[in-house]
Amino acid sequence: MPPPRSRQRSAEAQRLLDLLNALGSTTFRQLLWQRASELDLTYAQSQVLFFVGEHPGCHMGDVAKAFGVTLPAITHIVDRLEQKQFVVRGDHPADRRVYLLELTRQGTALVQELHTMQMRSLEKVLRRMSPEDRQRVIRGLEALVDAAAEAAKS
C-alpha cells in the first residue's frame, strides 16, 4: 500500500487531470473544434496551424520536436494543410533538405478566426469569475506550466 503522501499526490494528480479534461470539453473548445471540423481539420492539423502562426518560417523539424512526434508524422500533417492551402513550404536558403513553413493568407485568416473564437469564449467564462478568482487561476496555471517545464528537463 502506498504511503499516505503518495496517495495524496496521486489523488491531486487525478483531480487535476479530471479538471483539465472537463475544461477541454467545455463549450468554447467544442465550438472551436466544430469550426475546425467544418473545414475537415483534425486536432493535430489545427495545432500545427497555431504553431506555424506563432513561429513563421519554422523548420518542419522544429514542429516535430515541439509536439514530440516524428518528422514523417509532421510531413503528413503539413501535406494535408498544404493541400487545403493553409500552409506553404519554402526552401531553406542554406540547406536544400530543410523546408520552412509559413501560413498562407487563408491560413492566417483561419488562425485569427479560431483565436478570436477562443478568446470570446474564454472571456465569457472569465466574466463569471471574481477578479480574485481569475488571478488565482492565472497564478496557479503559471506555477503548473513552470513545474511542467522543469519536470520536462529532468
C-alpha angles and dihedrals in degrees: 000000000000117000116264093254091054091049090050092052090048091050091048092049091049092048091050091048090050091049094048091049091049090050091048092055097047122119096268092057092044091053092049094052091042088061091045091051090051085062092044091247120152122218090254092050092051091049091051089049091054091047094051089046090055093042108036113191093022121156119248087239089059090055092048091050093047091055096037094238136120125273091244089056091053091044089057092050093046090049089058093045090049091050088053089049094239097118137025129205118225130191119257108241094225104029123047091195093062127078124201119215127221132170116246120229087264091049092049091051091050094049090050091049093049092045091051090051090051093048095048092048094046092047088053089055093045092053087065091059130075117249089248093053091048091053092047091052092049093049091046093050091047089053090048093051091048092049091047091052091050092047090051090057094056 
